[in-house]
Amino acid sequence: MPDVRAEWLRLLFEDLNCFCRREIKVHMANRAEKSHSNIADYKSDLDATGKDIVDEIVSAIKESVPDASEAIRYRMPAFVLERTFIYFGVFKSHVGVYPPVKDEDLRKELEPYLASKGNLKFPLDKPIPYELIGKVAEALARQYSA
């Protein structure tokens, strides 16, 4: 006679596994649909602090590279001249700025913020150096126009 409890547990875990896979698919589909069309749309998902951070970064970039136009790349705010030269994202515990800067003098100044692959990571529990982000934008604009 088969063990009823073992069979019951097997069926329970099978149902749970099926439910989890379905929920993950739904979550990923919803996440994929959440593509932003512009920076204002990107900000709509953020709290007040996140919106202020985006506004400050956008101002710093526009001040440093006035001819740049706003865009969304990799589902994040970005700026374009001939091509995309900088993009950033506000996350739960930090602001990420991409791609890496090659300017060696500036990299020395950025050393406390360097993350994996040379991208920049500014923790939200410390003051964000918006002026430095403006310098990064200027350096990246030069780097990607060359």
Wavefront OBJ file of the C-alpha trace (Angstrom):
o trace
v 0.000 0.000 0.000
v 1.538 3.379 -1.040
v 2.304 5.974 1.613
v -0.620 8.429 1.395
v 1.321 11.251 3.031
v 4.198 10.945 0.573
v 1.788 11.011 -2.369
v -0.047 13.997 -0.890
v 3.237 15.895 -0.407
v 4.353 15.062 -3.952
v 1.096 16.447 -5.370
v 1.279 19.529 -3.145
v 4.826 20.361 -4.283
v 3.881 19.728 -7.903
v 0.992 22.218 -7.599
v 3.199 24.729 -5.800
v 5.920 24.423 -8.426
v 3.384 24.978 -11.214
v 1.931 28.001 -9.389
v 5.398 29.532 -8.861
v 6.382 29.098 -12.497
v 3.129 30.739 -13.602
v 3.621 33.668 -11.183
v 7.192 34.194 -12.361
v 6.034 34.266 -15.995
v 3.344 36.833 -15.138
v 5.838 38.959 -13.179
v 8.392 38.914 -15.998
v 5.728 39.733 -18.584
v 4.534 42.700 -16.513
v 8.103 43.859 -16.033
v 8.801 43.619 -19.767
v 5.691 45.683 -20.521
v 6.885 48.455 -18.190
v 9.016 50.185 -20.776
v 9.269 53.945 -20.433
v 8.946 56.281 -23.378
v 10.678 59.319 -21.855
v 12.344 60.522 -18.658
v 9.105 61.939 -17.233
v 7.535 58.509 -17.674
v 10.558 56.908 -15.965
v 10.122 59.264 -13.005
v 6.467 58.284 -12.610
v 7.548 54.981 -11.024
v 9.781 56.668 -8.432
v 9.100 58.128 -5.008
v 9.656 61.853 -4.350
v 13.330 61.359 -3.461
v 13.953 59.361 -6.639
v 12.238 62.022 -8.753
v 14.395 64.745 -7.183
v 17.547 62.717 -7.879
v 16.569 62.270 -11.540
v 15.847 66.005 -11.852
v 19.239 66.902 -10.355
v 21.124 64.481 -12.608
v 19.252 65.671 -15.697
v 20.085 69.299 -14.782
v 23.766 68.457 -14.249
v 23.990 66.680 -17.600
v 22.130 69.425 -19.491
v 24.367 72.060 -17.916
v 27.510 70.146 -18.927
v 26.347 69.052 -22.381
v 23.625 71.520 -23.451
v 23.207 70.097 -26.969
v 22.350 66.604 -25.713
v 18.818 65.320 -26.096
v 16.952 63.099 -23.664
v 16.124 59.483 -24.455
v 15.438 56.130 -22.818
v 18.012 53.363 -23.304
v 18.098 50.035 -21.488
v 14.900 51.219 -19.739
v 16.822 54.086 -18.131
v 17.186 57.829 -18.729
v 19.873 58.533 -21.310
v 21.379 61.395 -23.278
v 22.298 61.410 -26.945
v 24.462 63.544 -29.192
v 25.436 61.624 -32.327
v 24.821 58.504 -30.261
v 24.004 57.623 -26.668
v 26.859 58.706 -24.435
v 25.455 58.366 -20.906
v 22.582 56.650 -19.146
v 21.681 56.232 -15.508
v 19.232 54.524 -13.218
v 17.888 55.141 -9.727
v 17.770 51.906 -7.772
v 16.817 50.895 -4.239
v 20.180 51.725 -2.645
v 22.193 53.547 -5.307
v 22.313 55.514 -8.532
v 24.122 53.760 -11.370
v 25.812 55.736 -14.148
v 26.911 54.001 -17.340
v 29.100 53.382 -19.384
v 32.625 53.536 -17.909
v 34.707 56.689 -18.308
v 38.122 56.315 -19.942
v 39.508 59.722 -18.893
v 42.270 58.683 -16.449
v 42.344 61.995 -14.535
v 38.601 61.874 -13.989
v 38.746 58.173 -13.044
v 41.005 59.096 -10.113
v 38.316 61.466 -8.868
v 35.674 58.783 -9.426
v 37.589 56.043 -7.618
v 35.285 55.912 -4.546
v 32.318 55.315 -6.863
v 33.794 52.779 -9.280
v 31.802 49.546 -9.436
v 32.245 46.379 -11.416
v 33.242 46.835 -15.042
v 34.106 50.492 -14.365
v 30.517 51.696 -14.091
v 29.684 54.209 -11.373
v 27.652 53.500 -8.272
v 26.581 56.387 -6.035
v 25.061 55.150 -2.730
v 21.800 56.853 -1.752
v 22.800 57.046 1.909
v 25.506 59.611 1.018
v 25.266 62.964 -0.775
v 25.237 62.467 -4.535
v 27.951 64.524 -6.285
v 25.832 65.984 -9.088
v 28.634 68.276 -10.272
v 30.875 65.210 -10.658
v 28.139 63.466 -12.666
v 28.106 66.539 -14.913
v 31.867 66.132 -15.433
v 31.304 62.469 -16.265
v 28.682 63.441 -18.850
v 31.057 65.912 -20.432
v 33.888 63.349 -20.556
v 31.610 60.651 -21.994
v 30.254 63.058 -24.620
v 33.844 63.716 -25.760
v 34.723 60.022 -25.522
v 31.801 58.916 -27.684
v 32.042 61.701 -30.255
v 35.648 60.870 -31.080
l 1 2 3 4 5 6 7 8 9 10 11 12 13 14 15 16 17 18 19 20 21 22 23 24 25 26 27 28 29 30 31 32 33 34 35 36 37 38 39 40 41 42 43 44 45 46 47 48 49 50 51 52 53 54 55 56 57 58 59 60 61 62 63 64 65 66 67 68 69 70 71 72 73 74 75 76 77 78 79 80 81 82 83 84 85 86 87 88 89 90 91 92 93 94 95 96 97 98 99 100 101 102 103 104 105 106 107 108 109 110 111 112 113 114 115 116 117 118 119 120 121 122 123 124 125 126 127 128 129 130 131 132 133 134 135 136 137 138 139 140 141 142 143 144 145 146
